[in-house]
Amino acid sequence: MNQRMDAKTHTTLFIGAIAIIVAALFWSIDGTFIRPHLYALPAGLVVLTEHLLGFLVLIPFLLPRLRQLKNLDKKSWGAAIWVSVFGGFLGTLAITQAFFSAIDGSVTFATVIIIQKLQPVFALLLARILLREKLSRQFYIWATVAVIAAYVLAFGKSGFTFHDVNFWHGAAFYALIAAFAFGSSTVFGKRLVNHLNFKTTAALRFGITAVIAVVYVLLTKGFHAYTSVTSSQWWLFILIVFTSGAAAMFLYYFGLRRTSASLATICELFWPFSAVILDYFFNGNTLNSIQIVSAAVIVISMYQVVRRGKVWQGLKFTAHVVNGEGRGKKLGTPTANLDKTDLDCSHGIYTALATVDGQTYAALIHFGFKETFSNTLSLEAYLDNFSGELFGKQLTVALIEKIRDVKKFASRDDLIAQMETDKKMLRSITLPQQS
């Protein structure tokens, strides 16, 4: 069973990584061919328009989940606001302003690029601190190789020295803000998509960002700039929605749901990789041997980090048993309701070891919304072969493996059948020696 589970896990990781890579490809197309035609417009107006149009496309995915949004915990709402403010709004404004400084010649592009590429460094550090993601040493080695290769790819043709970088220019500050904003948004986005499906997450981000952008444009009195938007630029905004905007974030959160934040930030390096490749095919800018080798190293590194991207090593927590509705007992699988619903792991059904009163039991853990019933958020535990009263007791739980997502069942019988199937997964768990 473990081999089957490992194969399933690796398949999930590869699917998630591919989705993020495709999203990064859309972003590189945007930066290379689309967004340069919008530089004449105020940055705030561009952010507002692409997010407002994107939200209109994504809102059908949000409306059916309004009840779940009402039941989100404070930590998840904080993550939603963070990714909207930093990833959706502030990061976009900052990187746009940084490149404006490079375009007008007041600072070199090297200044912007060398600092903005600190993004994966911020993401890896924050994922370790906030999400407690711990991957293998080999993962971090290959991740470092990928980041270095991305630098070499960017500067491999023109060459680079630190004399090219003006760390004290305002553009450097904007690039640093963008790197932190995007890197941290990967981490907080992972926290959010753990607790919402990817479609709702994308819609929520675009909605909140649009509101923030409206306030910003009002304060800066920028709405008058809409009179100067040409018909071709409106078509570009629509193109952005279905490529690098709503569509890309839809794919990105689909992938982030299936990977760790640490793996996702390395997969995002496909953005500069694909930008250089597109520049070669469409603009005829040839790659030298150093860039070709660097591009190959990025591809190899991405493959290696995906292979080593399994972050799950068993989350441990303690919680107290509280009153529930008694529905599990009526369904033939009595569960204990726990008072902790802010775990930094994805919603789903897990196998686990649960210890109470010094005795350890094989357990199933349900973490997520009660899709079949009230859509309320819950954390519940089923202890195999336990008899007695759990109410008021403290459980120490060590999660072992996620076996499936939470889902809505068409009937009571379907739910009971699935619960019986889930309980069979406990047969392979070896219990520690009891004292």
matplotlib code that plots the C-alpha trace (Angstrom):
import matplotlib.pyplot as plt

x = [0.0, 2.8, 4.3, 0.9, 0.5, 4.0, 3.3, 0.0, 1.8, 4.5, 1.8, 0.0, 3.2, 4.0, 0.5, 0.7, 4.2, 3.1, 0.1, 2.4, 4.8, 2.1, 1.0, 4.5, 4.6, 1.5, 3.3, 6.3, 4.1, 2.5, 5.8, 7.3, 4.4, 1.4, 2.2, 4.7, 1.8, 0.1, 3.1, 1.6, -1.3, -1.0, 0.1, -2.8, -5.3, -3.8, -3.9, -7.6, -8.7, -7.1, -8.4, -11.9, -12.3, -10.7, -13.1, -16.1, -14.9, -14.2, -17.2, -19.3, -16.8, -17.2, -20.9, -21.6, -18.9, -20.1, -21.2, -17.7, -16.2, -18.4, -17.0, -13.3, -11.0, -9.1, -5.8, -7.3, -8.9, -5.5, -3.9, -6.6, -6.0, -2.2, -2.1, -4.5, -2.6, 0.9, 0.7, -2.2, -1.7, 1.5, 3.9, 2.5, 2.8, 6.3, 7.7, 6.0, 7.6, 11.0, 10.9, 9.7, 12.9, 14.9, 13.0, 13.7, 17.4, 17.7, 18.9, 20.0, 17.8, 20.4, 19.5, 15.9, 16.5, 19.2, 17.1, 13.7, 15.1, 15.4, 11.7, 12.3, 14.7, 11.9, 9.4, 11.7, 12.5, 8.9, 7.6, 10.0, 9.1, 5.4, 4.2, 7.0, 7.8, 10.8, 12.1, 15.2, 18.6, 18.8, 15.7, 17.3, 20.5, 18.7, 16.5, 19.7, 21.1, 17.9, 18.0, 21.7, 21.0, 18.1, 20.6, 23.1, 20.4, 19.3, 22.8, 24.6, 24.7, 25.5, 27.6, 27.1, 29.1, 27.9, 29.1, 26.0, 23.8, 22.8, 21.5, 20.7, 18.4, 14.7, 14.2, 16.2, 13.8, 10.8, 12.3, 13.0, 9.4, 8.2, 10.4, 9.1, 5.5, 5.4, 7.5, 5.4, 2.2, 3.3, 3.5, 0.2, -1.5, -0.5, -2.1, -5.3, -5.6, -5.1, -8.5, -10.4, -10.6, -8.4, -11.3, -12.6, -9.1, -8.5, -11.8, -11.4, -8.0, -9.1, -12.2, -10.2, -7.5, -10.0, -11.5, -8.1, -7.2, -10.5, -9.6, -6.0, -7.2, -9.8, -7.2, -4.8, -7.5, -6.6, -10.0, -9.7, -7.0, -9.7, -10.5, -7.1, -7.4, -7.5, -9.6, -6.5, -5.6, -9.0, -8.5, -5.1, -6.9, -9.3, -6.4, -4.7, -7.8, -7.7, -4.0, -1.7, -4.5, -7.4, -6.6, -3.0, -4.0, -6.7, -4.0, -1.5, -3.8, -4.7, -1.0, -0.3, -3.1, -1.1, 2.5, 4.3, 5.0, 8.7, 8.3, 5.9, 8.4, 11.1, 8.5, 7.8, 11.4, 10.0, 8.9, 12.4, 13.3, 10.4, 10.8, 14.3, 13.2, 10.3, 12.7, 14.8, 11.9, 10.0, 12.6, 15.5, 17.8, 20.1, 21.3, 25.0, 26.4, 26.3, 22.6, 21.8, 23.6, 21.8, 18.4, 19.1, 20.2, 16.9, 14.9, 16.9, 16.7, 13.0, 12.6, 14.8, 13.0, 9.6, 11.0, 12.1, 9.1, 7.2, 7.0, 4.7, 6.5, 3.7, 2.1, 1.6, -0.9, -2.9, -6.6, -9.5, -12.7, -15.7, -19.5, -20.6, -23.8, -23.4, -23.8, -20.8, -22.2, -25.5, -23.6, -21.7, -18.4, -18.4, -16.1, -14.7, -15.0, -11.8, -11.4, -8.6, -9.5, -6.5, -4.0, -1.6, -2.3, -4.8, -8.4, -8.9, -9.1, -5.9, -4.6, -3.1, -2.0, -4.0, -3.0, -5.4, -4.8, -1.4, -2.9, -2.3, -4.8, -4.9, -7.1, -8.9, -8.9, -11.4, -10.3, -12.4, -15.9, -18.8, -19.6, -22.5, -24.2, -23.8, -20.6, -19.3, -15.6, -14.6, -11.8, -12.9, -11.2, -12.2, -10.2, -10.1, -11.0, -11.6, -14.3, -15.2, -15.9, -13.7, -15.6, -13.4, -10.2, -7.0, -5.8, -2.3, -2.5, 0.3, -1.0, 0.5, -0.8, -3.6, -5.8, -8.3, -10.0, -13.2, -16.1, -19.9, -21.8, -25.1, -26.6, -26.2, -25.4, -22.6, -21.0, -21.2, -19.6, -16.7, -16.2, -15.9, -13.4, -11.4, -11.3, -9.7, -6.6, -6.0, -5.1, -1.6, -0.7, 1.7, 0.9, 3.8, 4.2, 1.7, 2.9]
y = [0.0, 2.4, 1.9, 2.7, 5.7, 6.9, 6.5, 8.4, 11.2, 11.6, 11.6, 14.4, 16.4, 16.1, 17.2, 20.1, 21.1, 21.0, 23.3, 25.9, 25.6, 26.3, 29.3, 30.6, 30.2, 32.5, 35.0, 35.1, 35.5, 38.5, 40.1, 39.6, 40.4, 41.8, 44.1, 46.3, 47.7, 48.8, 50.7, 54.1, 53.5, 54.1, 50.9, 51.1, 51.3, 48.2, 46.2, 47.3, 46.4, 43.0, 42.0, 43.3, 41.6, 38.4, 38.5, 38.7, 35.6, 33.7, 34.8, 31.8, 29.6, 31.8, 32.1, 28.4, 28.6, 31.7, 29.5, 28.1, 31.6, 32.5, 29.6, 30.2, 30.7, 33.9, 32.5, 31.6, 35.1, 36.6, 34.6, 35.7, 39.3, 38.9, 37.3, 39.9, 42.9, 41.7, 39.3, 40.8, 44.5, 45.7, 43.3, 44.1, 47.9, 47.5, 45.4, 47.7, 50.8, 49.1, 48.2, 51.8, 53.0, 50.6, 51.6, 55.3, 54.6, 55.8, 52.4, 49.2, 46.2, 44.2, 46.1, 45.0, 41.4, 40.6, 41.7, 40.5, 37.0, 36.9, 35.8, 32.0, 32.7, 34.6, 31.8, 29.0, 30.7, 31.6, 28.2, 26.7, 29.2, 29.6, 26.3, 24.2, 22.7, 20.4, 18.7, 16.6, 18.1, 17.0, 19.1, 22.3, 21.6, 21.2, 24.3, 26.3, 25.0, 26.1, 29.6, 30.0, 28.7, 31.3, 34.1, 32.8, 32.4, 36.0, 37.4, 34.8, 36.7, 40.3, 39.3, 40.6, 42.2, 43.7, 47.1, 47.0, 47.0, 50.2, 48.9, 52.4, 53.4, 53.5, 50.7, 48.3, 49.0, 48.4, 45.2, 44.0, 44.7, 42.8, 39.8, 39.7, 40.3, 37.5, 35.1, 35.5, 35.3, 31.8, 30.8, 32.4, 31.2, 27.7, 28.2, 29.5, 26.8, 24.2, 25.3, 26.3, 24.6, 26.2, 27.8, 29.6, 30.7, 32.3, 34.0, 35.3, 36.7, 38.6, 40.0, 41.4, 42.7, 44.5, 46.2, 47.3, 48.6, 50.6, 52.4, 53.0, 54.5, 56.6, 58.0, 58.7, 60.1, 57.8, 56.9, 59.6, 57.6, 55.2, 57.9, 57.2, 53.4, 52.4, 49.6, 47.5, 47.9, 46.7, 43.6, 43.1, 43.3, 40.6, 38.5, 38.9, 37.5, 34.3, 33.8, 35.4, 36.8, 34.7, 31.7, 31.5, 32.0, 29.3, 26.9, 28.1, 27.4, 24.1, 23.3, 24.8, 22.7, 19.6, 20.8, 22.4, 26.2, 25.3, 23.2, 25.8, 28.7, 26.6, 25.7, 29.4, 29.8, 28.5, 32.1, 33.5, 30.3, 30.5, 34.2, 33.7, 30.8, 32.9, 35.8, 33.4, 32.1, 35.3, 38.0, 36.1, 36.8, 33.8, 32.0, 31.5, 28.2, 29.4, 30.2, 26.9, 25.0, 27.1, 26.4, 22.7, 22.9, 24.6, 21.9, 19.1, 20.9, 21.3, 17.6, 16.8, 19.0, 17.5, 14.0, 15.2, 17.5, 15.3, 17.5, 15.3, 14.1, 13.8, 16.9, 16.5, 18.5, 18.3, 19.1, 18.6, 16.6, 18.9, 18.4, 17.4, 16.5, 12.7, 12.2, 9.9, 7.4, 7.3, 6.5, 3.6, 5.4, 7.4, 10.4, 12.8, 16.5, 18.4, 22.0, 22.9, 23.9, 26.1, 23.4, 24.2, 21.2, 20.6, 19.6, 15.9, 12.5, 11.3, 8.2, 8.9, 7.8, 9.2, 9.0, 9.4, 8.5, 7.0, 4.6, 4.9, 4.0, 3.8, 6.7, 8.5, 12.2, 14.4, 18.0, 20.3, 21.4, 19.0, 19.0, 16.5, 18.3, 21.8, 23.0, 23.9, 23.5, 20.6, 18.5, 15.0, 11.8, 8.1, 5.9, 2.2, -0.3, 2.4, 1.9, 4.4, 8.2, 10.7, 13.9, 16.4, 14.4, 15.6, 13.8, 13.9, 13.2, 12.4, 12.5, 9.8, 10.2, 11.9, 9.3, 11.4, 14.8, 15.8, 15.4, 15.7, 12.4, 11.9, 9.8, 8.5, 5.0, 6.3, 8.1, 5.0, 2.9, 5.4, 5.5, 1.7, 1.8, 4.5, 2.4, -0.5, 1.8, 1.5, -2.2, -1.5, 0.9, -0.6, 0.6, 1.3, -1.0, 0.0, 0.6]
z = [0.0, 0.8, -2.7, -4.2, -2.0, -3.0, -6.7, -6.2, -4.3, -7.0, -9.7, -7.8, -7.4, -11.1, -12.2, -9.8, -11.0, -14.6, -13.9, -12.2, -15.1, -17.6, -15.5, -15.5, -19.3, -19.5, -17.3, -19.5, -22.6, -20.8, -19.9, -23.4, -25.7, -23.9, -20.9, -22.7, -24.8, -21.6, -20.1, -21.2, -18.7, -14.9, -13.2, -10.7, -13.6, -15.2, -12.0, -11.4, -14.9, -15.2, -11.7, -12.2, -15.5, -14.1, -11.1, -13.4, -15.2, -11.9, -9.8, -10.9, -8.9, -5.8, -5.4, -4.6, -1.9, 0.0, 2.9, 3.2, 3.1, 6.1, 8.0, 7.2, 10.2, 10.9, 9.7, 6.3, 5.9, 6.9, 4.1, 1.6, 2.4, 2.3, -1.2, -2.5, -1.0, -1.6, -4.5, -6.4, -5.8, -4.1, -5.9, -9.3, -8.6, -7.3, -10.2, -12.7, -11.1, -11.0, -14.7, -15.5, -13.9, -16.1, -19.2, -18.8, -18.3, -14.8, -13.6, -15.3, -15.8, -13.9, -10.8, -11.1, -12.1, -9.6, -6.7, -7.9, -8.3, -4.5, -4.7, -4.3, -1.4, 0.5, -0.4, 0.8, 4.1, 4.8, 3.9, 6.4, 9.1, 8.7, 7.1, 8.7, 5.3, 5.7, 2.6, 2.0, 1.8, -1.9, -2.6, -1.3, -3.2, -6.5, -5.6, -5.1, -8.4, -10.2, -8.7, -9.7, -13.2, -13.6, -12.8, -15.3, -18.0, -17.5, -17.7, -19.6, -22.9, -21.8, -18.8, -15.3, -12.5, -9.3, -10.7, -12.9, -9.8, -8.0, -4.7, -3.5, -6.4, -5.7, -8.4, -6.2, -3.3, -5.6, -6.9, -3.3, -2.3, -5.4, -4.6, -1.0, -2.1, -4.6, -2.6, 0.6, -1.5, -2.6, 1.0, 2.2, -1.0, 0.0, 3.4, 1.8, -0.9, 1.8, 3.2, 0.0, -3.4, -6.0, -8.0, -5.0, -4.0, -7.4, -7.4, -3.9, -4.6, -7.7, -5.9, -3.0, -5.2, -7.4, -4.3, -3.1, -6.6, -6.8, -3.6, -4.8, -8.2, -6.4, -4.0, -6.9, -9.1, -11.9, -13.3, -15.9, -17.6, -18.9, -21.5, -23.1, -23.2, -26.9, -28.3, -28.9, -25.3, -24.2, -26.3, -24.6, -21.2, -22.4, -23.6, -20.2, -18.5, -20.5, -20.4, -17.8, -15.5, -14.3, -16.3, -15.1, -11.5, -11.9, -13.1, -10.5, -7.5, -9.0, -8.9, -5.5, -4.0, -5.1, -4.2, -1.4, -1.5, -1.6, -4.8, -6.3, -6.1, -8.0, -10.7, -11.0, -12.4, -15.6, -16.1, -16.9, -18.6, -21.0, -21.5, -22.9, -25.1, -26.5, -27.1, -29.2, -31.3, -31.8, -31.7, -33.1, -30.0, -30.1, -27.0, -26.4, -25.1, -21.4, -21.7, -23.4, -20.6, -18.0, -19.6, -19.5, -15.9, -15.0, -16.6, -14.9, -11.6, -11.8, -12.5, -9.5, -7.1, -8.2, -7.5, -4.1, -3.5, -1.0, 2.1, 4.2, 7.3, 9.8, 11.4, 15.1, 17.3, 20.4, 20.8, 23.2, 22.5, 22.4, 21.9, 18.4, 16.6, 17.1, 13.3, 13.0, 15.6, 13.7, 10.5, 12.2, 12.6, 15.9, 15.7, 18.3, 17.5, 18.2, 19.1, 16.6, 13.0, 12.0, 11.0, 8.2, 6.1, 3.3, 4.0, 3.6, 5.2, 6.9, 8.6, 11.9, 15.3, 18.2, 21.8, 24.7, 28.4, 27.5, 24.9, 21.1, 18.5, 14.7, 13.6, 10.8, 10.8, 8.9, 8.5, 6.4, 5.6, 6.0, 2.3, 2.6, 5.4, 6.7, 5.1, 8.6, 9.2, 11.5, 12.8, 13.8, 14.8, 14.6, 16.8, 15.7, 18.4, 21.0, 23.6, 26.2, 26.5, 24.8, 25.7, 27.5, 27.0, 25.3, 22.1, 20.7, 17.0, 14.6, 11.0, 8.8, 5.2, 3.4, 1.7, -0.1, -0.3, 1.5, -0.9, -1.1, -1.3, -3.1, -0.5, 3.1, 1.8, -0.4, 2.6, 4.8, 2.1, 1.7, 5.5, 5.6, 2.7, 4.6, 7.8, 5.8, 5.4, 9.1, 8.8, 7.6, 10.6, 13.1, 16.6, 19.0, 22.0, 24.7, 28.2]

ax = plt.figure().add_subplot(projection="3d")
ax.plot(x, y, z, "-o")
ax.set_aspect("equal")
plt.show()
